[in-house]
């Protein structure tokens, strides 16, 4: 599967633009992708969105950066080398919709499938299986990425949010939930939390 994380100028695929894409090929984790682009002409910018990802308004429209079309062409070339092209991530429906909209805007005849794999569901299922309480808010499961990272023995993701960092942290969390093992060398120093330690942490 492809664990991807995008950064954008906002939340609306019709008004806002992708700024960067980070991705890890889960089956071959040494295969990674990162690219940035300037926003498409006429796109809007939400101040709250760029505060999260650390881009400035000037960087969003920097003419020296590649265009959205160039970024999407480069990303597709990378995708084509992956055996399993299923999209995965912490919030993959958000990433999928932005990526598919950007492929269409770039007149590229390819898109990710509607079916995705999300980290929130996997962590939720793992907690239920182990009989551990699931954090809720307003009557709904509320497992942020940092909550899941802590659950699997990882530190919080560095701020501001960065696409490739996000993809790496998410891929590592997937591996620990699926197989109970480390995936990427940069996380080997963080022990995988045992069932006993999890019980103590969550009580």
Secondary structure, DSSP 8 states (H G I E B T S, - for coil): -EEEEEEESSS-TTT--EEEEEEEEGGGTT-EEEEE----TT----HHHHHHH---HHHHT-TTS--HHHHHHHHHHHHTT-S---EEETTHHHHHHHHHHHHHHTT------S-EEEHHHHHHHHHHHTT----EETTEE---HHHHHHHTT-----SS--HHHHHHHHHHHHHHHHTSS--SGGGTTS----HHHHHHHH-
